[in-house]
Amino acid sequence: MNVKALVRTVNHTLKSHNLFPENSRILVACSGGPDSMALLYLLQDIAIHRHTTYELGVAIVDHCIRPESKEEVLWLQHQVKSLGLPFYSTTFDVPRLSKEQKQSEETIGRQVRYQWLTELAQSENYDYIAVAHHKDDQAESILAHIIRGSGLNGLTGMSVVHSEYSIPVVRPLLDVTKENVLAYLSAKHISYCIDSTNENVQYQRNRIRHRIIPELEAINPNVVDAIVRLGNSVHEDLLVISDLTEQAFEKLVTIGADGVSLSRRALRQESLSIQCRLWQRLVSTVDSDITLTSAHQEQLLDIVKSGEEKTFTIKSIKVTAQCDTIKVYCKH
């Protein structure tokens, strides 16, 4: 894929989601690595392609995982200054936070990074945060979810637009491969940093990238495209299932001042797939911060199957089943 074709592909991804209208202010999350450097320059090419103007800013987080990270921040600052763009940086001691909170460095790094990016984008009035995940990252993400035993939601992978934060997080490169990215950098003579931790197979994502994907490519050279097609197909099917769940919710559920209720007998008539999604919908109606685990779902499905009086609690939620009536309400 040559430079013009790559620009057209990324532009199509953005246009299909109505992203980056004229004069958009876009905060680019940039590590100085190949993917994010390509994203930074591609957004400038997209603006030229569209005959429009974007206000770009560049933000980097030093996670203190590698000794060379400080130098990379300074290197990127110099690159961004030469482009005449605003530059922002911050530092988090991720190894220390990881030990204190007893979570992986990957998890902590992601949490602090997105929190800071969101706060920065809000304070500096950016409309979007752009990150550099590409098609290979998408395939790796879906495989990681499969390995964890994810349900259908995990098989959809990452979305082009992630709206859970107050500022939309956009992934413009999801339709292009790592190979496309590297070819673009070479053609445009764009320099970048290499993160040595990307070779460390102790990290699950790196093990998938360097060991599992190559093994799968030996069976199917186009396995990345195949996995991404799977994710797209599941996404389309989930839209239908979501619509059926909403129809069942409207038909079966009564919303009261103190919670929601429905008939155990009527719920039993729905498929297990719809029952599971209805339970999440019921719980979210009372407390939107609660996500049911597979263990929770098993206990709740048992309430539906049984005709016995049962009580179930999770965090702020209490579920009671007496005779034919199931009630879900806040226990406080």
C-alpha positions as CSV (number, residue, x, y, z in Angstrom):
1,M,0.0,0.0,0.0
2,N,1.6,3.3,-1.1
3,V,1.4,6.6,0.7
4,K,-1.7,7.8,-1.2
5,A,-3.5,4.6,-0.8
6,L,-2.8,4.6,2.9
7,V,-4.0,8.1,3.3
8,R,-7.2,7.2,1.5
9,T,-7.7,4.1,3.7
10,V,-7.3,6.1,6.9
11,N,-9.5,8.9,5.6
12,H,-12.2,6.4,4.7
13,T,-12.1,5.0,8.3
14,L,-12.5,8.5,9.7
15,K,-15.3,9.5,7.2
16,S,-17.3,6.3,7.8
17,H,-17.5,7.3,11.5
18,N,-18.0,11.1,10.8
19,L,-14.7,11.9,12.6
20,F,-12.4,14.9,12.5
21,P,-14.5,17.6,10.9
22,E,-12.8,20.9,9.8
23,N,-10.8,22.7,12.5
24,S,-11.0,19.7,14.9
25,R,-8.6,19.9,17.9
26,I,-6.9,16.5,18.1
27,L,-4.6,15.4,20.9
28,V,-2.3,12.7,19.6
29,A,-1.0,10.2,22.1
30,C,2.5,9.6,20.9
31,S,5.3,7.4,22.4
32,G,7.8,8.2,19.7
33,G,7.5,4.7,18.4
34,P,6.7,3.8,14.8
35,D,2.9,3.5,15.1
36,S,2.3,6.8,16.9
37,M,4.8,8.7,14.7
38,A,3.0,7.4,11.6
39,L,-0.3,8.5,13.1
40,L,1.0,12.0,13.8
41,Y,2.2,12.6,10.2
42,L,-0.8,10.8,8.7
43,L,-3.2,13.2,10.4
44,Q,-1.3,16.0,8.8
45,D,-1.6,14.3,5.4
46,I,-5.3,13.7,6.0
47,A,-5.8,17.4,6.6
48,I,-4.1,18.2,3.3
49,H,-6.1,15.4,1.5
50,R,-9.3,17.0,2.8
51,H,-8.2,20.6,2.1
52,T,-8.9,21.4,5.7
53,T,-7.1,22.3,8.9
54,Y,-6.6,20.5,12.2
55,E,-5.1,21.7,15.4
56,L,-2.9,18.9,16.6
57,G,-1.2,18.5,20.0
58,V,1.2,15.8,21.0
59,A,1.2,14.1,24.4
60,I,3.6,11.5,25.8
61,V,3.7,9.6,29.1
62,D,7.0,8.4,30.6
63,H,6.0,5.1,32.5
64,C,9.5,4.8,34.1
65,I,9.8,1.2,32.9
66,R,12.9,1.7,30.8
67,P,16.0,3.7,31.5
68,E,16.0,5.3,28.1
69,S,12.4,6.6,28.4
70,K,13.5,10.1,29.6
71,E,15.7,10.5,26.5
72,E,12.8,9.5,24.3
73,V,10.6,12.2,25.8
74,L,13.3,14.8,25.0
75,W,13.7,13.4,21.5
76,L,10.0,13.6,20.8
77,Q,9.8,17.1,22.2
78,H,12.5,18.1,19.7
79,Q,10.5,16.5,16.8
80,V,7.3,18.1,17.8
81,K,8.9,21.5,18.3
82,S,10.2,21.2,14.7
83,L,6.7,20.7,13.5
84,G,5.5,23.8,15.5
85,L,2.9,21.8,17.5
86,P,2.0,22.0,21.2
87,F,3.8,19.3,23.3
88,Y,2.7,17.8,26.6
89,S,4.5,15.3,28.8
90,T,4.1,13.7,32.2
91,T,5.7,10.9,34.3
92,F,4.2,8.0,36.3
93,D,6.3,5.5,38.2
94,V,4.3,2.6,36.8
95,P,6.5,-0.2,38.4
96,R,6.0,1.3,41.9
97,L,2.2,1.8,41.3
98,S,2.0,-1.8,40.0
99,K,3.5,-3.2,43.2
100,E,1.4,-1.0,45.4
101,Q,-1.9,-1.8,43.7
102,K,-1.0,-5.4,42.9
103,Q,-1.9,-5.1,39.2
104,S,0.2,-5.7,36.1
105,E,2.3,-2.9,34.7
106,E,0.3,-3.1,31.5
107,T,-2.9,-2.5,33.4
108,I,-1.6,0.3,35.6
109,G,0.1,2.0,32.6
110,R,-3.1,2.0,30.6
111,Q,-5.1,3.4,33.5
112,V,-2.8,6.3,34.3
113,R,-2.2,7.0,30.7
114,Y,-5.8,7.4,29.7
115,Q,-6.8,9.3,32.8
116,W,-4.0,11.8,32.2
117,L,-4.8,12.1,28.5
118,T,-8.5,12.7,29.2
119,E,-7.8,15.3,31.8
120,L,-5.3,17.1,29.5
121,A,-7.7,17.0,26.6
122,Q,-10.4,18.5,28.8
123,S,-8.2,21.3,30.2
124,E,-6.7,22.2,26.8
125,N,-10.1,22.0,24.9
126,Y,-9.2,19.1,22.5
127,D,-12.2,17.5,20.8
128,Y,-10.6,14.1,20.3
129,I,-7.7,11.9,21.6
130,A,-6.1,9.9,18.8
131,V,-4.2,6.7,19.5
132,A,-2.2,4.5,17.1
133,H,-3.7,1.0,17.4
134,H,-3.6,-0.7,14.0
135,K,-5.0,-3.9,12.4
136,D,-2.3,-6.2,13.9
137,D,-3.1,-4.8,17.3
138,Q,-6.7,-5.5,16.7
139,A,-6.0,-9.2,15.9
140,E,-3.8,-9.5,19.0
141,S,-6.5,-7.9,21.2
142,I,-9.1,-10.4,20.0
143,L,-6.7,-13.3,20.5
144,A,-6.0,-12.1,24.1
145,H,-9.7,-12.0,24.8
146,I,-10.1,-15.6,23.4
147,I,-7.3,-16.8,25.7
148,R,-9.0,-15.2,28.7
149,G,-12.3,-17.0,27.8
150,S,-14.1,-13.9,26.8
151,G,-17.7,-13.8,25.7
152,L,-18.9,-12.4,22.4
153,N,-18.3,-8.8,23.5
154,G,-14.5,-9.5,23.8
155,L,-14.4,-10.9,20.3
156,T,-15.3,-7.6,18.7
157,G,-11.9,-6.2,19.7
158,M,-11.3,-2.4,19.7
159,S,-13.7,0.1,18.2
160,V,-12.6,3.0,16.0
161,V,-14.4,5.4,18.5
162,H,-14.2,4.7,22.2
163,S,-16.7,6.9,24.0
164,E,-16.4,5.7,27.6
165,Y,-14.2,8.7,28.5
166,S,-15.4,12.3,28.5
167,I,-13.3,12.9,25.4
168,P,-13.7,10.4,22.5
169,V,-10.7,8.2,22.0
170,V,-10.2,7.5,18.2
171,R,-8.2,4.8,16.5
172,P,-7.7,6.0,12.9
173,L,-5.3,3.2,11.9
174,L,-7.5,0.1,12.7
175,D,-7.9,-0.7,8.9
176,V,-4.1,-0.7,8.2
177,T,-1.4,-3.2,9.1
178,K,1.9,-2.8,10.8
179,E,3.5,-3.5,7.5
180,N,1.6,-0.5,6.0
181,V,2.7,1.7,8.8
182,L,6.4,0.8,8.4
183,A,6.3,1.3,4.6
184,Y,4.7,4.7,5.2
185,L,7.5,5.7,7.6
186,S,10.2,4.5,5.2
187,A,8.6,6.3,2.2
188,K,8.3,9.6,4.2
189,H,11.7,9.2,5.8
190,I,10.2,9.6,9.3
191,S,12.4,8.6,12.2
192,Y,11.1,6.9,15.4
193,C,12.2,5.2,18.6
194,I,12.2,1.5,19.3
195,D,10.8,0.3,22.6
196,S,12.9,-2.6,23.8
197,T,10.1,-3.9,26.0
198,N,8.1,-4.8,22.9
199,E,10.4,-7.8,22.4
200,N,9.9,-9.0,26.0
201,V,7.7,-12.1,25.7
202,Q,7.0,-12.0,29.5
203,Y,4.3,-9.6,28.5
204,Q,1.2,-11.4,27.2
205,R,0.7,-9.1,24.3
206,N,4.3,-9.6,23.1
207,R,4.0,-13.4,23.4
208,I,0.9,-13.3,21.2
209,R,2.7,-11.0,18.7
210,H,6.0,-12.8,18.5
211,R,5.1,-16.4,19.0
212,I,1.4,-17.1,18.6
213,I,0.6,-14.9,15.5
214,P,3.7,-16.3,13.5
215,E,2.6,-19.9,14.3
216,L,-1.0,-19.0,13.0
217,E,0.5,-17.3,9.9
218,A,2.3,-20.6,9.1
219,I,-1.2,-22.1,8.8
220,N,-2.9,-19.1,7.2
221,P,-0.7,-16.2,6.0
222,N,-3.7,-13.9,6.1
223,V,-4.7,-14.8,9.7
224,V,-4.6,-11.2,10.9
225,D,-7.3,-10.3,8.3
226,A,-9.2,-13.4,9.2
227,I,-9.3,-12.6,12.9
228,V,-10.3,-9.0,12.3
229,R,-13.1,-10.2,10.0
230,L,-14.3,-12.5,12.9
231,G,-14.4,-9.4,15.1
232,N,-16.4,-7.4,12.6
233,S,-18.8,-10.3,12.1
234,V,-19.4,-10.8,15.8
235,H,-20.0,-7.0,16.1
236,E,-22.8,-7.2,13.5
237,D,-24.4,-10.2,15.3
238,L,-24.2,-8.4,18.7
239,L,-26.2,-5.5,17.3
240,V,-29.0,-7.9,16.6
241,I,-28.7,-9.6,20.0
242,S,-28.7,-6.2,21.7
243,D,-31.8,-5.2,19.9
244,L,-33.6,-8.5,20.9
245,T,-32.4,-7.9,24.5
246,E,-33.9,-4.4,24.5
247,Q,-37.2,-5.8,23.2
248,A,-37.3,-8.4,25.9
249,F,-36.5,-5.8,28.5
250,E,-39.4,-3.5,27.4
251,K,-41.7,-6.5,27.3
252,L,-40.8,-8.1,30.7
253,V,-39.5,-5.5,33.0
254,T,-41.4,-3.1,35.3
255,I,-39.4,-0.1,36.5
256,G,-40.4,1.2,39.9
257,A,-39.2,3.9,42.3
258,D,-37.2,1.4,44.3
259,G,-35.8,-0.8,41.4
260,V,-36.9,-3.1,38.7
261,S,-39.0,-6.3,38.7
262,L,-40.1,-9.1,36.3
263,S,-41.7,-12.5,36.2
264,R,-39.4,-15.5,36.8
265,R,-41.7,-17.7,34.6
266,A,-41.6,-15.2,31.7
267,L,-37.8,-14.8,32.0
268,R,-37.4,-18.5,31.9
269,Q,-39.0,-18.5,28.4
270,E,-36.1,-16.5,26.9
271,S,-33.0,-18.1,25.5
272,L,-30.0,-18.3,27.9
273,S,-28.2,-15.7,25.7
274,I,-31.0,-13.2,26.2
275,Q,-31.3,-14.1,29.9
276,C,-27.6,-13.3,30.5
277,R,-27.8,-10.0,28.7
278,L,-31.1,-9.1,30.4
279,W,-29.4,-9.6,33.8
280,Q,-26.7,-7.2,32.9
281,R,-29.3,-4.7,31.7
282,L,-31.3,-5.1,34.9
283,V,-28.3,-4.6,37.1
284,S,-27.1,-1.6,35.0
285,T,-30.5,0.0,35.4
286,V,-29.9,0.1,39.2
287,D,-26.1,0.7,39.2
288,S,-24.4,1.4,35.9
289,D,-20.9,0.8,37.4
290,I,-21.5,-2.9,37.9
291,T,-20.4,-5.5,35.3
292,L,-21.5,-9.1,36.0
293,T,-18.9,-11.8,35.9
294,S,-19.5,-15.3,34.5
295,A,-19.8,-16.5,38.2
296,H,-22.5,-13.9,38.9
297,Q,-24.3,-15.0,35.7
298,E,-24.3,-18.6,36.8
299,Q,-25.9,-17.7,40.2
300,L,-28.5,-15.5,38.6
301,L,-29.4,-18.1,36.0
302,D,-29.9,-20.5,38.8
303,I,-32.4,-18.1,40.3
304,V,-34.4,-18.2,37.1
305,K,-34.4,-22.0,36.9
306,S,-35.3,-22.6,40.5
307,G,-38.8,-22.0,41.8
308,E,-37.3,-21.5,45.3
309,E,-37.1,-18.3,47.3
310,K,-33.6,-16.9,46.7
311,T,-31.5,-13.8,47.5
312,F,-28.4,-12.6,45.7
313,T,-26.2,-9.6,46.5
314,I,-23.4,-7.9,44.5
315,K,-21.8,-4.6,45.7
316,S,-24.7,-2.2,45.9
317,I,-27.3,-4.5,44.3
318,K,-29.7,-7.0,45.9
319,V,-31.7,-9.5,43.9
320,T,-34.7,-11.3,45.5
321,A,-36.9,-14.0,44.1
322,Q,-40.1,-14.9,45.8
323,C,-42.7,-17.0,44.1
324,D,-42.8,-15.7,40.5
325,T,-41.4,-12.3,41.2
326,I,-37.8,-11.3,40.7
327,K,-36.8,-7.8,42.1
328,V,-33.5,-6.0,41.5
329,Y,-32.8,-2.9,43.7
330,C,-30.2,-0.9,45.5
331,K,-29.7,-2.4,49.0
332,H,-28.7,0.9,50.6
